Amino acid sequence: MPASVLVTYPASAGARFDRDYYLATHMPLVERVFGPHGLTGATAWFPDDAEPQSMAVAMLAFPDADTRDAALGHPDAGQAFGDIPNFTDVQPTAQRLSAG
């Protein structure tokens, strides 16, 4: 059963989020890091709302929950997590999702 990780970057007054870096550097890094561990897709979304609750949302797709959980727990995952301060000063939230 397909599984995903929904990552949100909460909006707050004065928060920094470098969209160009996120798209050009971070998302390709996520694909390089998690691709060998089962990632089947990574998509970034940006809210159109005038006062959004999030600055960005990412959906990382995996074939199943076991693969997703193993990928997130793999030592290589630290490369992606460690890149976050390069484009934002907010703490993202991550939610694990399963289809069904």
C-alpha positions in Angstrom: 0.0 0.0 0.0 1.5 3.4 -1.0 2.9 5.6 1.8 4.1 9.2 2.0 5.6 11.8 4.1 3.9 15.2 4.2 6.4 17.9 5.2 5.1 21.4 6.0 7.0 24.6 6.7 4.7 26.7 8.9 4.3 30.4 8.0 5.1 33.0 10.6 5.9 36.7 10.6 9.5 37.3 9.7 10.3 33.7 8.9 12.9 33.0 6.2 12.2 30.6 3.3 14.4 30.6 0.2 12.1 29.1 -2.4 14.8 29.2 -5.1 17.3 27.2 -3.0 14.5 24.8 -1.9 13.6 24.0 -5.5 17.1 24.1 -7.1 19.1 22.5 -4.3 17.1 20.9 -1.5 14.5 19.0 -3.5 17.1 17.4 -5.8 19.1 16.5 -2.6 16.1 14.8 -1.2 15.7 12.8 -4.4 19.4 11.8 -4.4 19.3 10.8 -0.7 16.0 8.9 -0.6 15.9 7.6 -4.2 18.2 4.7 -3.5 16.0 3.9 -0.4 12.7 3.6 -2.3 11.5 7.2 -2.9 9.2 7.1 -5.9 8.4 10.8 -6.1 8.9 14.2 -4.4 6.7 17.2 -5.1 6.9 20.7 -3.7 3.8 22.8 -3.3 3.4 26.5 -2.5 0.1 27.9 -1.1 -1.7 30.5 -3.1 -3.6 31.8 -0.1 -3.2 35.5 0.8 -2.3 34.5 4.4 -1.1 30.9 4.1 -0.6 28.6 7.1 2.5 27.1 5.5 5.3 28.6 3.3 5.7 25.3 1.5 4.5 21.7 1.5 6.3 18.7 0.2 5.0 15.2 -0.5 7.5 12.4 -0.5 6.1 9.1 -1.9 7.2 5.6 -1.2 5.8 2.2 -2.3 4.9 1.2 1.3 5.2 2.2 4.9 8.1 -0.1 5.7 10.2 1.3 2.9 9.3 4.9 3.9 10.2 4.2 7.5 13.5 2.5 6.6 14.4 5.4 4.3 13.7 8.0 7.0 15.7 6.1 9.5 18.7 5.4 7.3 21.9 7.3 8.1 21.8 9.0 4.7 18.6 10.8 5.8 20.8 13.2 7.9 22.1 14.8 4.7 18.6 16.0 3.8 17.6 17.0 7.3 20.9 18.8 7.8 20.2 21.0 4.7 17.1 22.6 6.1 18.8 25.5 7.8 20.2 26.5 4.4 16.8 27.6 3.2 14.6 28.3 6.2 14.7 29.2 9.9 11.5 27.5 10.8 11.1 23.9 12.1 9.2 21.8 9.5 6.6 19.3 10.6 6.4 15.9 9.1 3.5 13.5 9.0 3.6 9.9 7.8 0.7 8.9 5.7 -0.5 5.6 4.3 -3.1 5.1 1.5 -6.2 3.3 2.3 
